[in-house]
Amino acid sequence: MHYSSVNGVSRQQENIVNVKNGKGTKTVKIVQNGKTKKATRKLTDDNIQCIQKHQFIPGLFSDCLNDVNLRLGSSNTRRSTKKKGKAKK
């Protein structure tokens, strides 16, 4: 688990790997200011073999992390927009 706080924004990141019966998943969970976002992907056979041999895999969580960061950056709230036009007299 990794904790960071920048400009008043607290962030927890947790990377998880699960392997059972020859199949596995990788998960990235981020909690930022009380909001939780999670992305899960399947592990390839090569990744599972490396994990079972206790080998380091660079960039294993990068695709999950990119997906979570996209979700944290966008919000689904409506924003009021003012129509630009001529001013009323």
NORUR-V914483 format. One record per pair of residues at least 6 apart in sequence whose ideal C-beta (glycine too) atoms are under 7 Angstrom apart, sorted by the first residue. I is the first residue (numbers start at 1). J is the second residue. D is the distance in whole Angstrom. If there is no record, write none. Layout:
BEGIN
I,J,D  I,J,D
END
This chain:
BEGIN
1,12,6  1,14,5  2,13,5  3,12,6  4,11,5  9,32,7  9,33,6  10,33,6  11,30,6  11,32,5  12,30,7  12,31,4  13,28,7  13,30,5  14,29,5  15,28,6  15,61,5  16,27,4  16,29,7  17,24,7  17,26,5  17,51,6  18,24,6  18,25,5  19,48,6  19,51,6  24,43,4  24,48,5  25,40,5  25,41,7  25,42,6  25,43,6  26,41,5  26,43,6  26,60,6  26,61,6  26,64,6  27,38,6  27,40,5  27,64,7  28,39,5  28,61,5  28,64,4  28,65,5  28,68,5  29,36,7  29,38,5  30,37,5  30,68,5  30,72,7  32,72,6  37,68,5  37,71,5  37,72,6  39,64,4  39,67,4  39,68,5  41,63,6  41,64,6  47,57,6  47,60,7  50,57,5
END
